C-alpha cells in the first residue's frame, strides 16, 4: 500500500468512526414540508420505518402511485440542487465516493454497506437514501450482476469483458481458486496486460464479487456459481468440500462437525445422515472404522489383504515389509499389526528373503 492509499484509508477510518447516517438524513429531511418528508421516510424506510410501495403511500395521502413517483423524483432533484450543502452531507458524500472509487468506480450495494459498518436496518436504509442523493452516482441494474452503485465515469464495458475473461479462466481450471491463485492466472492474460492500469488487485477482486455467475465459497475460493464446490447442494457436496479443504481422512462424526462449523446454510448436519450419505457416495472411501477419505486421494476400499495384494501386484519385485506397511497406510487407516496379520496369510503372500514379501 502506497503513501496515498494509507492516507485515504486513515481518513476513511476516521470518518467511519463518527459516521451516523440516520442523523445526517434527519438533518436533510428537516428542510422539507411535513407531507414531502413523510413520503420520503415511507418510500425509503427511514427513521426506523418499513419501506412502503408507491401504491401504499398513495392510498395514505389520497394520491395516485404515479403522482407519488413524480413527487419522489422532484424531491430528490430539489434536494440535490439546494439542500445538500451541509458539512455533514459533504463529508458523507466524500466518504462514499472515495470508497466506491478505490474499488474501481463500482461496488455492490451489500459490499458497500458492509464496508460502511452498517449495524441496523435503519442505518442501512439511511445510507441507501444518501446514495440516491449523490449526483455523481447511479444505481446500476443488470441481470448478470448484483445491485451496484457506479460513478458516472465508470466503464461498464470493462466490467463485461473482465467477467467473460474470468469465466474462461475458471472454466479452464475446472476447480475453485484462492484469490492469490486467481490473481496469478488473471495477470498472465493479454486482457490484464492491456488494462493493467485500471485493474489493481483490489479492483480485480471487487469485480469478481459483482457477477452472478462467479462466486466465492465458505473457504474464500472463487469459482463458477453452478459448481458444487462453490454452492454445495446436499450433505455429500458439503462433506466433499470440507474434506477437500481439510486435506486428510476423518471420522464421519468429525466431518459432521466440520460441515456445521462451515455454516453453508441454516440446516444442521447430523452424523448418522452424514455416515449414510458418504457410504453410498463414490467420491468417498471408507478406509477404517467410520473413517472416510476422498477417492481422488488414492485410498482404496476392501479388506487389508486385498490392499496388500494390490500393493505387491504393482511392485516390480519383492517388497520390504516396512515399505509394504507404508504403502498400505497410504490407502487405508489401520493399525500396523493389522497389516502384519494380513501379510502372514500364506495362501496369498510368501516371504522370499529377510523381511521381503511377494504374492503367492
TORKOL-4160 file (C-alpha; in steps of 0.2 Angstrom, whole numbers, padded with zeros to 4 digits, m for minus):
360
<pt num="1" X="0000" Y="0000" Z="0000"/>
<pt num="2" X="0007" Y="0017" Z="m0005"/>
<pt num="3" X="0008" Y="0033" Z="0005"/>
<pt num="4" X="m0008" Y="0040" Z="m0004"/>
<pt num="5" X="m0018" Y="0024" Z="m0001"/>
<pt num="6" X="m0013" Y="0024" Z="0018"/>
<pt num="7" X="m0018" Y="0042" Z="0019"/>
<pt num="8" X="m0035" Y="0038" Z="0011"/>
<pt num="9" X="m0038" Y="0023" Z="0022"/>
<pt num="10" X="m0034" Y="0033" Z="0038"/>
<pt num="11" X="m0046" Y="0047" Z="0033"/>
<pt num="12" X="m0059" Y="0034" Z="0029"/>
<pt num="13" X="m0057" Y="0025" Z="0045"/>
<pt num="14" X="m0058" Y="0042" Z="0055"/>
<pt num="15" X="m0074" Y="0046" Z="0045"/>
<pt num="16" X="m0082" Y="0029" Z="0049"/>
<pt num="17" X="m0079" Y="0031" Z="0067"/>
<pt num="18" X="m0091" Y="0047" Z="0068"/>
<pt num="19" X="m0102" Y="0042" Z="0053"/>
<pt num="20" X="m0120" Y="0042" Z="0059"/>
<pt num="21" X="m0131" Y="0041" Z="0043"/>
<pt num="22" X="m0148" Y="0042" Z="0052"/>
<pt num="23" X="m0144" Y="0058" Z="0060"/>
<pt num="24" X="m0137" Y="0065" Z="0043"/>
<pt num="25" X="m0154" Y="0060" Z="0034"/>
<pt num="26" X="m0164" Y="0068" Z="0048"/>
<pt num="27" X="m0155" Y="0084" Z="0046"/>
<pt num="28" X="m0158" Y="0084" Z="0027"/>
<pt num="29" X="m0176" Y="0080" Z="0029"/>
<pt num="30" X="m0179" Y="0094" Z="0041"/>
<pt num="31" X="m0180" Y="0107" Z="0027"/>
<pt num="32" X="m0195" Y="0098" Z="0019"/>
<pt num="33" X="m0213" Y="0101" Z="0022"/>
<pt num="34" X="m0222" Y="0088" Z="0033"/>
<pt num="35" X="m0230" Y="0078" Z="0019"/>
<pt num="36" X="m0215" Y="0078" Z="0007"/>
<pt num="37" X="m0204" Y="0072" Z="0022"/>
<pt num="38" X="m0217" Y="0059" Z="0026"/>
<pt num="39" X="m0217" Y="0052" Z="0008"/>
<pt num="40" X="m0198" Y="0050" Z="0008"/>
<pt num="41" X="m0197" Y="0042" Z="0025"/>
<pt num="42" X="m0210" Y="0029" Z="0020"/>
<pt num="43" X="m0203" Y="0027" Z="0002"/>
<pt num="44" X="m0185" Y="0023" Z="0009"/>
<pt num="45" X="m0189" Y="0016" Z="0026"/>
<pt num="46" X="m0181" Y="0030" Z="0036"/>
<pt num="47" X="m0182" Y="0033" Z="0054"/>
<pt num="48" X="m0185" Y="0015" Z="0058"/>
<pt num="49" X="m0200" Y="0014" Z="0047"/>
<pt num="50" X="m0203" Y="0000" Z="0034"/>
<pt num="51" X="m0202" Y="0003" Z="0016"/>
<pt num="52" X="m0219" Y="0006" Z="0008"/>
<pt num="53" X="m0224" Y="0004" Z="m0010"/>
<pt num="54" X="m0229" Y="0019" Z="m0021"/>
<pt num="55" X="m0247" Y="0012" Z="m0020"/>
<pt num="56" X="m0247" Y="0011" Z="m0001"/>
<pt num="57" X="m0241" Y="0029" Z="0001"/>
<pt num="58" X="m0253" Y="0035" Z="m0012"/>
<pt num="59" X="m0268" Y="0027" Z="m0003"/>
<pt num="60" X="m0262" Y="0035" Z="0013"/>
<pt num="61" X="m0261" Y="0053" Z="0006"/>
<pt num="62" X="m0275" Y="0051" Z="m0007"/>
<pt num="63" X="m0263" Y="0052" Z="m0022"/>
<pt num="64" X="m0261" Y="0040" Z="m0037"/>
<pt num="65" X="m0245" Y="0030" Z="m0037"/>
<pt num="66" X="m0239" Y="0039" Z="m0052"/>
<pt num="67" X="m0241" Y="0056" Z="m0043"/>
<pt num="68" X="m0231" Y="0049" Z="m0028"/>
<pt num="69" X="m0217" Y="0043" Z="m0040"/>
<pt num="70" X="m0216" Y="0061" Z="m0048"/>
<pt num="71" X="m0216" Y="0069" Z="m0030"/>
<pt num="72" X="m0202" Y="0057" Z="m0025"/>
<pt num="73" X="m0192" Y="0061" Z="m0041"/>
<pt num="74" X="m0195" Y="0080" Z="m0039"/>
<pt num="75" X="m0190" Y="0080" Z="m0020"/>
<pt num="76" X="m0174" Y="0071" Z="m0024"/>
<pt num="77" X="m0170" Y="0083" Z="m0038"/>
<pt num="78" X="m0173" Y="0098" Z="m0027"/>
<pt num="79" X="m0163" Y="0091" Z="m0013"/>
<pt num="80" X="m0148" Y="0088" Z="m0024"/>
<pt num="81" X="m0149" Y="0106" Z="m0030"/>
<pt num="82" X="m0152" Y="0116" Z="m0014"/>
<pt num="83" X="m0152" Y="0105" Z="0001"/>
<pt num="84" X="m0136" Y="0096" Z="0002"/>
<pt num="85" X="m0123" Y="0110" Z="0006"/>
<pt num="86" X="m0122" Y="0105" Z="0024"/>
<pt num="87" X="m0105" Y="0100" Z="0030"/>
<pt num="88" X="m0111" Y="0083" Z="0037"/>
<pt num="89" X="m0118" Y="0078" Z="0019"/>
<pt num="90" X="m0102" Y="0084" Z="0010"/>
<pt num="91" X="m0091" Y="0073" Z="0022"/>
<pt num="92" X="m0103" Y="0058" Z="0019"/>
<pt num="93" X="m0103" Y="0061" Z="0000"/>
<pt num="94" X="m0084" Y="0061" Z="0001"/>
<pt num="95" X="m0083" Y="0045" Z="0011"/>
<pt num="96" X="m0095" Y="0035" Z="0000"/>
<pt num="97" X="m0087" Y="0042" Z="m0016"/>
<pt num="98" X="m0069" Y="0038" Z="m0011"/>
<pt num="99" X="m0074" Y="0020" Z="m0006"/>
<pt num="100" X="m0083" Y="0017" Z="m0022"/>
<pt num="101" X="m0069" Y="0025" Z="m0032"/>
<pt num="102" X="m0055" Y="0015" Z="m0024"/>
<pt num="103" X="m0064" Y="m0001" Z="m0029"/>
<pt num="104" X="m0064" Y="0003" Z="m0047"/>
<pt num="105" X="m0079" Y="0016" Z="m0048"/>
<pt num="106" X="m0091" Y="0002" Z="m0044"/>
<pt num="107" X="m0097" Y="m0008" Z="m0029"/>
<pt num="108" X="m0111" Y="m0020" Z="m0025"/>
<pt num="109" X="m0123" Y="m0012" Z="m0013"/>
<pt num="110" X="m0122" Y="m0025" Z="0000"/>
<pt num="111" X="m0102" Y="m0024" Z="0000"/>
<pt num="112" X="m0103" Y="m0005" Z="0001"/>
<pt num="113" X="m0115" Y="m0006" Z="0016"/>
<pt num="114" X="m0104" Y="m0019" Z="0024"/>
<pt num="115" X="m0089" Y="m0008" Z="0021"/>
<pt num="116" X="m0098" Y="0006" Z="0030"/>
<pt num="117" X="m0100" Y="m0004" Z="0045"/>
<pt num="118" X="m0120" Y="m0005" Z="0045"/>
<pt num="119" X="m0127" Y="m0012" Z="0061"/>
<pt num="120" X="m0145" Y="m0009" Z="0059"/>
<pt num="121" X="m0159" Y="m0008" Z="0046"/>
<pt num="122" X="m0162" Y="0010" Z="0050"/>
<pt num="123" X="m0144" Y="0014" Z="0045"/>
<pt num="124" X="m0144" Y="0003" Z="0030"/>
<pt num="125" X="m0159" Y="0012" Z="0023"/>
<pt num="126" X="m0152" Y="0029" Z="0028"/>
<pt num="127" X="m0136" Y="0026" Z="0018"/>
<pt num="128" X="m0146" Y="0019" Z="0003"/>
<pt num="129" X="m0156" Y="0036" Z="0003"/>
<pt num="130" X="m0140" Y="0046" Z="0004"/>
<pt num="131" X="m0133" Y="0036" Z="m0011"/>
<pt num="132" X="m0148" Y="0042" Z="m0021"/>
<pt num="133" X="m0144" Y="0060" Z="m0017"/>
<pt num="134" X="m0127" Y="0060" Z="m0024"/>
<pt num="135" X="m0127" Y="0066" Z="m0042"/>
<pt num="136" X="m0111" Y="0058" Z="m0047"/>
<pt num="137" X="m0118" Y="0041" Z="m0043"/>
<pt num="138" X="m0131" Y="0029" Z="m0051"/>
<pt num="139" X="m0138" Y="0013" Z="m0046"/>
<pt num="140" X="m0134" Y="0000" Z="m0060"/>
<pt num="141" X="m0146" Y="m0014" Z="m0063"/>
<pt num="142" X="m0141" Y="m0028" Z="m0074"/>
<pt num="143" X="m0146" Y="m0046" Z="m0075"/>
<pt num="144" X="m0129" Y="m0053" Z="m0074"/>
<pt num="145" X="m0123" Y="m0043" Z="m0059"/>
<pt num="146" X="m0128" Y="m0039" Z="m0041"/>
<pt num="147" X="m0136" Y="m0022" Z="m0037"/>
<pt num="148" X="m0122" Y="m0010" Z="m0038"/>
<pt num="149" X="m0118" Y="0008" Z="m0037"/>
<pt num="150" X="m0107" Y="0016" Z="m0050"/>
<pt num="151" X="m0099" Y="0033" Z="m0054"/>
<pt num="152" X="m0104" Y="0042" Z="m0070"/>
<pt num="153" X="m0086" Y="0039" Z="m0076"/>
<pt num="154" X="m0087" Y="0020" Z="m0074"/>
<pt num="155" X="m0083" Y="0010" Z="m0090"/>
<pt num="156" X="m0096" Y="m0004" Z="m0090"/>
<pt num="157" X="m0088" Y="m0012" Z="m0105"/>
<pt num="158" X="m0073" Y="m0016" Z="m0095"/>
<pt num="159" X="m0083" Y="m0025" Z="m0082"/>
<pt num="160" X="m0092" Y="m0036" Z="m0095"/>
<pt num="161" X="m0075" Y="m0040" Z="m0103"/>
<pt num="162" X="m0067" Y="m0044" Z="m0086"/>
<pt num="163" X="m0082" Y="m0055" Z="m0082"/>
<pt num="164" X="m0080" Y="m0065" Z="m0098"/>
<pt num="165" X="m0061" Y="m0067" Z="m0096"/>
<pt num="166" X="m0063" Y="m0073" Z="m0078"/>
<pt num="167" X="m0076" Y="m0086" Z="m0083"/>
<pt num="168" X="m0064" Y="m0093" Z="m0096"/>
<pt num="169" X="m0050" Y="m0094" Z="m0083"/>
<pt num="170" X="m0061" Y="m0103" Z="m0070"/>
<pt num="171" X="m0069" Y="m0115" Z="m0083"/>
<pt num="172" X="m0051" Y="m0119" Z="m0090"/>
<pt num="173" X="m0045" Y="m0123" Z="m0072"/>
<pt num="174" X="m0060" Y="m0133" Z="m0068"/>
<pt num="175" X="m0059" Y="m0130" Z="m0049"/>
<pt num="176" X="m0061" Y="m0116" Z="m0037"/>
<pt num="177" X="m0046" Y="m0104" Z="m0035"/>
<pt num="178" X="m0040" Y="m0094" Z="m0020"/>
<pt num="179" X="m0038" Y="m0076" Z="m0023"/>
<pt num="180" X="m0019" Y="m0077" Z="m0024"/>
<pt num="181" X="m0021" Y="m0091" Z="m0037"/>
<pt num="182" X="m0034" Y="m0082" Z="m0047"/>
<pt num="183" X="m0024" Y="m0066" Z="m0047"/>
<pt num="184" X="m0009" Y="m0076" Z="m0054"/>
<pt num="185" X="m0019" Y="m0084" Z="m0068"/>
<pt num="186" X="m0028" Y="m0067" Z="m0072"/>
<pt num="187" X="m0012" Y="m0057" Z="m0073"/>
<pt num="188" X="m0005" Y="m0069" Z="m0086"/>
<pt num="189" X="m0018" Y="m0065" Z="m0098"/>
<pt num="190" X="m0017" Y="m0052" Z="m0113"/>
<pt num="191" X="m0033" Y="m0044" Z="m0106"/>
<pt num="192" X="m0024" Y="m0039" Z="m0090"/>
<pt num="193" X="m0009" Y="m0033" Z="m0099"/>
<pt num="194" X="m0020" Y="m0021" Z="m0109"/>
<pt num="195" X="m0030" Y="m0015" Z="m0095"/>
<pt num="196" X="m0017" Y="m0016" Z="m0081"/>
<pt num="197" X="m0018" Y="0002" Z="m0076"/>
<pt num="198" X="m0037" Y="0001" Z="m0072"/>
<pt num="199" X="m0035" Y="m0016" Z="m0063"/>
<pt num="200" X="m0026" Y="m0016" Z="m0046"/>
<pt num="201" X="m0028" Y="m0031" Z="m0036"/>
<pt num="202" X="m0042" Y="m0023" Z="m0025"/>
<pt num="203" X="m0052" Y="m0019" Z="m0041"/>
<pt num="204" X="m0050" Y="m0036" Z="m0048"/>
<pt num="205" X="m0057" Y="m0045" Z="m0033"/>
<pt num="206" X="m0071" Y="m0032" Z="m0032"/>
<pt num="207" X="m0076" Y="m0035" Z="m0050"/>
<pt num="208" X="m0076" Y="m0054" Z="m0046"/>
<pt num="209" X="m0088" Y="m0051" Z="m0032"/>
<pt num="210" X="m0101" Y="m0042" Z="m0044"/>
<pt num="211" X="m0105" Y="m0056" Z="m0056"/>
<pt num="212" X="m0119" Y="m0068" Z="m0053"/>
<pt num="213" X="m0110" Y="m0082" Z="m0062"/>
<pt num="214" X="m0095" Y="m0081" Z="m0051"/>
<pt num="215" X="m0095" Y="m0083" Z="m0033"/>
<pt num="216" X="m0084" Y="m0087" Z="m0018"/>
<pt num="217" X="m0087" Y="m0102" Z="m0006"/>
<pt num="218" X="m0086" Y="m0103" Z="0013"/>
<pt num="219" X="m0067" Y="m0105" Z="0011"/>
<pt num="220" X="m0065" Y="m0089" Z="0001"/>
<pt num="221" X="m0061" Y="m0099" Z="m0016"/>
<pt num="222" X="m0068" Y="m0092" Z="m0032"/>
<pt num="223" X="m0077" Y="m0102" Z="m0045"/>
<pt num="224" X="m0092" Y="m0103" Z="m0056"/>
<pt num="225" X="m0109" Y="m0102" Z="m0047"/>
<pt num="226" X="m0115" Y="m0118" Z="m0054"/>
<pt num="227" X="m0101" Y="m0128" Z="m0047"/>
<pt num="228" X="m0105" Y="m0139" Z="m0032"/>
<pt num="229" X="m0088" Y="m0134" Z="m0024"/>
<pt num="230" X="m0095" Y="m0116" Z="m0024"/>
<pt num="231" X="m0113" Y="m0120" Z="m0020"/>
<pt num="232" X="m0115" Y="m0137" Z="m0012"/>
<pt num="233" X="m0132" Y="m0144" Z="m0014"/>
<pt num="234" X="m0133" Y="m0158" Z="m0001"/>
<pt num="235" X="m0123" Y="m0166" Z="0013"/>
<pt num="236" X="m0112" Y="m0176" Z="0001"/>
<pt num="237" X="m0107" Y="m0160" Z="m0008"/>
<pt num="238" X="m0104" Y="m0151" Z="0009"/>
<pt num="239" X="m0094" Y="m0166" Z="0015"/>
<pt num="240" X="m0083" Y="m0166" Z="m0001"/>
<pt num="241" X="m0079" Y="m0148" Z="0001"/>
<pt num="242" X="m0074" Y="m0148" Z="0019"/>
<pt num="243" X="m0064" Y="m0163" Z="0017"/>
<pt num="244" X="m0055" Y="m0156" Z="0001"/>
<pt num="245" X="m0050" Y="m0141" Z="0011"/>
<pt num="246" X="m0046" Y="m0151" Z="0027"/>
<pt num="247" X="m0034" Y="m0162" Z="0016"/>
<pt num="248" X="m0034" Y="m0178" Z="0026"/>
<pt num="249" X="m0046" Y="m0193" Z="0031"/>
<pt num="250" X="m0058" Y="m0191" Z="0046"/>
<pt num="251" X="m0071" Y="m0200" Z="0056"/>
<pt num="252" X="m0089" Y="m0196" Z="0050"/>
<pt num="253" X="m0093" Y="m0188" Z="0067"/>
<pt num="254" X="m0078" Y="m0175" Z="0064"/>
<pt num="255" X="m0084" Y="m0172" Z="0046"/>
<pt num="256" X="m0101" Y="m0168" Z="0053"/>
<pt num="257" X="m0093" Y="m0155" Z="0064"/>
<pt num="258" X="m0084" Y="m0148" Z="0050"/>
<pt num="259" X="m0099" Y="m0146" Z="0040"/>
<pt num="260" X="m0109" Y="m0137" Z="0054"/>
<pt num="261" X="m0094" Y="m0125" Z="0058"/>
<pt num="262" X="m0093" Y="m0120" Z="0039"/>
<pt num="263" X="m0111" Y="m0113" Z="0040"/>
<pt num="264" X="m0116" Y="m0117" Z="0022"/>
<pt num="265" X="m0134" Y="m0113" Z="0026"/>
<pt num="266" X="m0146" Y="m0114" Z="0041"/>
<pt num="267" X="m0148" Y="m0133" Z="0040"/>
<pt num="268" X="m0139" Y="m0143" Z="0053"/>
<pt num="269" X="m0130" Y="m0159" Z="0048"/>
<pt num="270" X="m0132" Y="m0175" Z="0059"/>
<pt num="271" X="m0118" Y="m0188" Z="0060"/>
<pt num="272" X="m0130" Y="m0203" Z="0056"/>
<pt num="273" X="m0136" Y="m0194" Z="0040"/>
<pt num="274" X="m0118" Y="m0190" Z="0035"/>
<pt num="275" X="m0112" Y="m0208" Z="0038"/>
<pt num="276" X="m0127" Y="m0214" Z="0027"/>
<pt num="277" X="m0123" Y="m0202" Z="0013"/>
<pt num="278" X="m0105" Y="m0205" Z="0012"/>
<pt num="279" X="m0105" Y="m0224" Z="0012"/>
<pt num="280" X="m0115" Y="m0224" Z="m0004"/>
<pt num="281" X="m0106" Y="m0209" Z="m0012"/>
<pt num="282" X="m0092" Y="m0214" Z="m0024"/>
<pt num="283" X="m0082" Y="m0199" Z="m0020"/>
<pt num="284" X="m0079" Y="m0206" Z="m0003"/>
<pt num="285" X="m0069" Y="m0221" Z="0003"/>
<pt num="286" X="m0072" Y="m0230" Z="0020"/>
<pt num="287" X="m0054" Y="m0233" Z="0025"/>
<pt num="288" X="m0056" Y="m0238" Z="0043"/>
<pt num="289" X="m0069" Y="m0239" Z="0056"/>
<pt num="290" X="m0080" Y="m0224" Z="0052"/>
<pt num="291" X="m0066" Y="m0215" Z="0044"/>
<pt num="292" X="m0068" Y="m0208" Z="0027"/>
<pt num="293" X="m0056" Y="m0202" Z="0013"/>
<pt num="294" X="m0059" Y="m0194" Z="m0004"/>
<pt num="295" X="m0057" Y="m0207" Z="m0018"/>
<pt num="296" X="m0047" Y="m0195" Z="m0028"/>
<pt num="297" X="m0033" Y="m0196" Z="m0014"/>
<pt num="298" X="m0029" Y="m0213" Z="m0020"/>
<pt num="299" X="m0037" Y="m0223" Z="m0005"/>
<pt num="300" X="m0044" Y="m0240" Z="m0008"/>
<pt num="301" X="m0059" Y="m0249" Z="m0001"/>
<pt num="302" X="m0059" Y="m0268" Z="0003"/>
<pt num="303" X="m0051" Y="m0278" Z="0017"/>
<pt num="304" X="m0032" Y="m0276" Z="0021"/>
<pt num="305" X="m0027" Y="m0292" Z="0012"/>
<pt num="306" X="m0035" Y="m0285" Z="m0004"/>
<pt num="307" X="m0025" Y="m0269" Z="m0002"/>
<pt num="308" X="m0009" Y="m0279" Z="0002"/>
<pt num="309" X="m0012" Y="m0289" Z="m0014"/>
<pt num="310" X="m0014" Y="m0273" Z="m0024"/>
<pt num="311" X="0002" Y="m0265" Z="m0017"/>
<pt num="312" X="0013" Y="m0281" Z="m0021"/>
<pt num="313" X="0005" Y="m0283" Z="m0038"/>
<pt num="314" X="0010" Y="m0265" Z="m0043"/>
<pt num="315" X="0028" Y="m0269" Z="m0037"/>
<pt num="316" X="0042" Y="m0274" Z="m0049"/>
<pt num="317" X="0048" Y="m0287" Z="m0037"/>
<pt num="318" X="0048" Y="m0292" Z="m0019"/>
<pt num="319" X="0045" Y="m0278" Z="m0007"/>
<pt num="320" X="0052" Y="m0274" Z="0010"/>
<pt num="321" X="0040" Y="m0276" Z="0024"/>
<pt num="322" X="0041" Y="m0258" Z="0030"/>
<pt num="323" X="0039" Y="m0252" Z="0013"/>
<pt num="324" X="0023" Y="m0263" Z="0011"/>
<pt num="325" X="0017" Y="m0256" Z="0028"/>
<pt num="326" X="0020" Y="m0238" Z="0022"/>
<pt num="327" X="0011" Y="m0241" Z="0005"/>
<pt num="328" X="m0004" Y="m0249" Z="0014"/>
<pt num="329" X="m0006" Y="m0234" Z="0026"/>
<pt num="330" X="m0007" Y="m0223" Z="0011"/>
<pt num="331" X="m0023" Y="m0232" Z="0006"/>
<pt num="332" X="m0031" Y="m0237" Z="0022"/>
<pt num="333" X="m0031" Y="m0231" Z="0040"/>
<pt num="334" X="m0027" Y="m0247" Z="0050"/>
<pt num="335" X="m0015" Y="m0252" Z="0064"/>
<pt num="336" X="0002" Y="m0259" Z="0059"/>
<pt num="337" X="m0002" Y="m0275" Z="0067"/>
<pt num="338" X="m0017" Y="m0277" Z="0056"/>
<pt num="339" X="m0006" Y="m0276" Z="0041"/>
<pt num="340" X="0006" Y="m0289" Z="0048"/>
<pt num="341" X="m0008" Y="m0301" Z="0052"/>
<pt num="342" X="m0014" Y="m0299" Z="0034"/>
<pt num="343" X="0004" Y="m0302" Z="0027"/>
<pt num="344" X="0005" Y="m0318" Z="0037"/>
<pt num="345" X="m0009" Y="m0326" Z="0026"/>
<pt num="346" X="0002" Y="m0339" Z="0017"/>
<pt num="347" X="m0012" Y="m0343" Z="0004"/>
<pt num="348" X="m0009" Y="m0325" Z="m0003"/>
<pt num="349" X="0008" Y="m0320" Z="0002"/>
<pt num="350" X="0025" Y="m0328" Z="0004"/>
<pt num="351" X="0041" Y="m0322" Z="0012"/>
<pt num="352" X="0056" Y="m0324" Z="0000"/>
<pt num="353" X="0070" Y="m0316" Z="0010"/>
<pt num="354" X="0074" Y="m0306" Z="0026"/>
<pt num="355" X="0058" Y="m0296" Z="0028"/>
<pt num="356" X="0054" Y="m0297" Z="0009"/>
<pt num="357" X="0037" Y="m0302" Z="0003"/>
<pt num="358" X="0029" Y="m0306" Z="m0014"/>
<pt num="359" X="0012" Y="m0313" Z="m0020"/>
<pt num="360" X="0010" Y="m0332" Z="m0020"/>
